[in-house]
Amino acid sequence: MAVTKLTISLPKDLAESIRAEADAEGTTVSAWLAERARRSLLLAERKAAVAEYEAEFGKITDEEIEEVRQWERRSTQAH
């Protein structure tokens, strides 16, 4: 995989916390940050998809959310 080196500046306390988390997970700071960035981008894509769906079909109801959660529980239990 091709990589691009970035130089970033962070507040000292944040940098120390990131180093500690990366160490605790047995990974590098770069890998830890890359994973968090991937998660953040995926979340943003999912939020955009929900907004697009709701713009077309209306707000997703609490009942619909609960149906999905129940389906997920059943799917997890089946495996």
C-alpha positions in Angstrom: 0.0 0.0 0.0 1.3 3.4 -0.9 1.6 5.9 1.9 1.9 9.6 2.2 3.9 11.1 5.0 2.1 14.0 6.8 3.4 16.4 9.4 0.8 17.5 11.9 0.8 19.6 15.1 -1.2 18.5 18.1 -1.6 19.9 21.6 0.9 18.1 23.9 -1.8 16.5 26.1 -3.6 15.1 23.0 -0.4 13.8 21.5 0.5 12.0 24.8 -3.0 10.5 25.0 -2.7 9.2 21.4 0.7 7.7 22.1 -0.6 6.0 25.2 -3.6 4.6 23.3 -1.4 3.4 20.4 1.0 1.7 22.9 -1.9 0.1 24.8 -3.2 -1.4 21.5 0.3 -2.5 20.4 0.3 -0.3 17.3 2.0 2.8 16.0 0.8 6.3 16.3 0.4 6.4 12.5 -1.6 3.2 12.4 -3.8 4.4 15.3 -4.5 7.7 13.7 -5.2 6.1 10.3 -7.7 3.8 11.8 -9.5 6.6 13.6 -9.5 8.7 10.5 -11.0 5.7 8.5 -13.7 5.3 11.2 -14.5 9.0 11.1 -14.8 9.1 7.3 -17.0 6.0 7.3 -19.3 7.6 9.9 -19.5 10.8 7.8 -20.5 8.6 4.8 -23.1 6.8 6.8 -24.6 10.1 8.1 -24.8 11.4 4.6 -26.5 8.2 3.4 -29.1 8.5 6.2 -29.7 12.2 5.4 -30.2 11.3 1.8 -32.6 8.5 2.6 -34.6 10.7 5.0 -34.8 13.5 2.4 -36.4 11.1 0.0 -38.5 8.9 2.3 -38.9 10.9 5.5 -37.4 10.7 9.0 -36.4 7.2 10.2 -38.7 6.4 13.1 -37.7 5.0 16.5 -39.7 1.9 15.7 -37.7 1.4 12.5 -34.4 1.8 14.4 -35.6 -0.8 16.9 -36.5 -3.2 14.2 -33.0 -3.0 12.8 -31.5 -3.5 16.2 -33.6 -6.6 16.7 -32.6 -7.9 13.3 -28.9 -7.3 14.1 -29.3 -9.2 17.4 -30.9 -12.1 15.6 -28.2 -12.1 13.0 -25.5 -12.1 15.6 -27.1 -14.9 17.5 -27.4 -17.1 14.4 -23.7 -17.1 13.9 
